[in-house]
Structures are given as structure tokens and as C-alpha cells.
Amino acid sequence: MSAAWMQPLPLVAILRGLTPQEAPAVGAALADAGFHILEVPLNSPEPLRSIELLAQQLGDRCLIGAGTVLTPAQVQDVHDAGGRLIVMPHADVEVIATAHGKGMRCTPGVATPTEAFAALRAGADALKLFPAEQLPPAVLKAWSSVLPAGTSLLPVGGITPERMAAYYQAGAAGFGIGSALYAPRTPAAEVGRRAHAFIDAWNSLHTDSPA
């Protein structure tokens, strides 16, 4: 399973609550900082319009898509809006297969090994460990010992720069980052500042890793 789409920075910006009015400035701040995977959850205001605007503005620089995708019909809506990434809170294999069939990247949410294996069989590109608050680093490490080599595990939920190290040492391939990066009405400049803090934390993990 190739994880090239997550390079060079495997951090997913979860922009829950983003409005179309905010999207261009927030998207630019994140892209300029170095983020290149942007997710607008479908329970945001006018999410498809925000996805469309981000895809038009940053489609050549970033992988744009939707989170909180629950049905195959929503996959089609996101695709029509220009999104190329589907992120889910669950592991509905029909949704995964629909996204996979449209050539979209798909990261379903899983909380058990049973869900993880089923999602991979359905074509998942990475697995979202959700909520990370109930899946500590020890769980991720145990899963890594039985899942196929190269499986990308991304903890999501309550991730801060300080919490990344323990998950990374346990085998996390990246992270989904929500309210610690963006919350509704956060100014774009502040989003950019927070983005740099996360990037610095990620880069320090590689610097501190044994050779």
C-alpha cells in the first residue's frame, strides 16, 4: 500500500465548521505553512461549496476532500465538488468501495482490529484511529504487529503537538488534527501559526529518531 500521497507531511487538517467565506484565507494559510491535505467535514456550513472553493484555489498544491462522510451518495457529492479525499468516522465498506471506485483516497475511522481488516480489504488507503482518546499509543503498537506491513495508521481526536510523540513512537504514520489547529472563526493568521507549531513538532520527531 503506497503512502506517497501523505508525503512530505502526513498531517490532515480537519476544518470542522469552516464556512465558504473563510475557506480561501484559511486554506491559503495552511498550504503556505506546508499542509497539503485538507478535509472539510460534511457537518460544516455549506461544506461542498467550501470544498469546491478549496479545490479551485489549491487543487494543484493540496489534496482536498471531506470528512464525516456517511453514505455512497455523499461520496458522489464530494467528487462532483472537486474533492479527492474521503474521510469517515466509521468503516462502512460500501462507502470505502465507492470512493475507491472513483479513484479517490479514502481513510475510514476504525476502533477495533475487525474494522481495520475489513476496511483494508475494501480498499482503504489509510486507517483513522478514532477517537484517539480511547485508543492510546499502546493500542496502536499492538495493532501494528498484526496489520499488513505498510498500513498507515493516523490517530484522530484530541491531537496536540505535545501528544504526537508517544503515538509516533508507537508507529503512527501521521495524524488528523482538528480543533487544536482550526475552530470556527479562528483567524487565518492564527491557523497558520498553529500549523507551523504542528509542523515543527512533526519535524522534531524525525530529527529525534534514531538513525
C-alpha positions in Angstrom: 0.0 0.0 0.0 1.6 3.3 -1.1 1.6 6.2 1.3 3.1 8.6 -1.2 0.0 10.8 -1.0 0.9 11.6 2.6 4.3 12.9 1.7 6.1 15.1 2.6 3.8 16.0 5.6 1.3 13.3 6.7 -0.8 15.7 8.7 -4.5 16.1 7.8 -6.1 19.5 8.6 -9.7 18.9 9.8 -11.6 22.1 9.2 -14.9 21.3 11.0 -17.1 24.4 11.0 -15.3 26.1 8.1 -17.5 28.4 6.0 -17.1 29.2 2.3 -16.3 32.8 3.3 -13.4 31.6 5.4 -12.2 28.8 3.1 -9.9 30.8 0.8 -7.9 32.5 3.5 -7.7 29.5 5.9 -6.8 27.2 3.0 -4.0 29.5 1.8 -2.6 29.9 5.4 -2.4 26.1 5.7 -0.9 25.5 2.3 1.6 28.2 2.8 2.6 26.7 6.1 3.2 23.3 4.5 0.0 21.4 4.9 -1.2 19.7 1.8 -4.2 17.5 3.0 -7.3 19.5 3.8 -10.6 18.0 5.0 -13.9 19.8 5.4 -16.3 17.7 7.4 -19.8 17.5 5.9 -21.4 18.7 9.1 -19.9 22.1 8.4 -21.9 25.0 6.9 -22.1 24.6 3.1 -19.3 22.1 3.1 -19.5 21.3 -0.6 -19.1 24.9 -1.5 -16.0 25.2 0.7 -14.6 22.0 -0.9 -15.3 23.5 -4.3 -13.5 26.7 -3.5 -10.5 25.0 -1.9 -10.2 22.6 -4.9 -10.3 25.5 -7.3 -7.7 27.5 -5.4 -5.4 24.8 -4.1 -6.1 21.7 -6.2 -2.7 21.7 -7.7 -1.0 22.0 -4.3 -3.2 20.1 -1.9 -5.4 17.0 -1.6 -8.8 18.4 -0.8 -11.7 16.4 0.5 -14.5 15.8 3.0 -14.8 14.3 6.4 -17.8 12.8 8.2 -18.8 11.1 5.0 -21.5 8.6 5.8 -23.1 7.4 2.5 -22.1 6.5 -1.0 -24.3 9.4 -2.2 -22.2 11.8 -0.2 -19.0 10.4 -1.9 -20.6 11.3 -5.2 -21.4 14.8 -4.0 -17.8 15.4 -2.8 -16.4 14.1 -6.1 -18.7 16.4 -8.0 -17.5 19.3 -5.9 -13.8 18.6 -6.8 -12.9 16.7 -3.7 -10.5 13.8 -4.0 -10.3 12.6 -0.4 -13.0 10.8 1.7 -12.6 10.6 5.5 -15.1 8.8 7.6 -15.8 8.3 11.3 -16.7 4.7 10.7 -15.7 1.8 8.4 -18.7 1.3 6.1 -17.2 -0.9 3.4 -19.8 0.3 0.8 -18.6 3.9 1.2 -15.0 2.8 1.0 -15.6 0.8 -2.2 -17.5 3.8 -3.7 -14.6 6.2 -3.1 -12.1 3.6 -4.3 -14.1 3.1 -7.5 -13.9 6.8 -8.2 -10.2 6.9 -7.8 -10.5 8.9 -4.5 -8.3 8.4 -1.5 -10.3 7.0 1.5 -9.4 7.0 5.2 -12.2 5.3 7.3 -12.4 5.5 11.0 -11.7 2.3 12.9 -11.7 1.4 16.6 -11.2 -2.4 16.5 -8.9 -4.8 14.6 -12.0 -6.3 13.0 -13.0 -2.9 11.5 -9.4 -2.3 10.5 -9.0 -5.5 8.5 -12.4 -5.1 6.8 -11.6 -1.5 5.8 -8.3 -2.6 4.3 -10.0 -5.4 2.3 -12.5 -2.8 0.9 -9.6 -0.6 -0.4 -8.8 1.9 2.4 -5.7 3.9 1.8 -5.1 4.6 5.5 -6.8 4.0 8.7 -8.1 6.7 11.0 -7.8 5.6 14.7 -10.9 7.3 16.1 -11.4 8.5 18.7 -7.7 8.6 19.7 -8.8 9.4 23.2 -9.9 5.8 23.7 -7.1 4.3 21.6 -3.8 5.1 23.3 -0.4 4.5 21.8 -0.2 1.0 23.3 -3.2 0.0 21.2 -1.7 1.4 18.0 1.5 -0.5 18.7 -0.4 -3.7 19.2 -2.4 -3.2 16.0 0.8 -2.6 14.1 2.1 -6.1 15.0 -0.8 -7.8 13.2 -1.9 -5.4 10.4 -0.3 -5.7 7.0 3.2 -4.1 6.8 3.0 -0.6 5.5 -0.5 0.1 6.9 -0.8 3.8 7.6 -2.4 4.5 11.0 -3.5 8.1 11.7 -4.7 8.9 15.2 -7.5 11.5 15.2 -9.1 13.1 18.2 -7.5 15.4 20.8 -4.2 15.5 19.0 -1.9 18.4 20.0 1.8 19.0 19.2 2.6 17.6 22.6 0.6 14.3 22.2 2.2 13.4 18.8 5.5 11.9 20.1 4.0 8.9 22.0 1.9 7.9 19.0 4.7 8.4 16.6 7.0 6.2 18.7 4.2 3.5 18.7 4.1 3.5 14.9 1.7 6.3 13.8 2.2 7.3 10.2 0.6 10.7 10.6 -2.3 12.5 12.3 -5.6 14.1 11.7 -5.7 17.4 13.5 -8.9 19.2 14.4 -9.8 21.9 16.9 -6.2 22.4 18.1 -5.5 23.7 14.5 -8.8 25.2 13.4 -12.0 26.0 15.2 -14.9 28.1 13.8 -14.0 31.7 13.3 -10.3 31.2 14.1 -8.4 33.9 12.1 -6.4 32.6 9.2 -3.2 34.1 10.6 -3.7 32.1 13.8 -4.4 28.9 11.9 -1.1 29.5 10.1 0.7 30.0 13.4 -0.8 26.8 14.8 0.0 24.9 11.6 3.7 25.8 12.0 3.6 24.5 15.6 2.4 21.2 14.4 4.9 21.0 11.6 7.7 21.9 13.9 6.6 19.1 16.3 6.4 16.6 13.4 9.8 17.5 12.1 11.3 17.3 15.6 10.1 13.7 15.8 12.2 12.8 12.7 15.2 14.7 14.0 15.0 12.9 17.3 14.5 9.4 15.8 17.4 7.0 16.0 19.5 6.9 12.7 
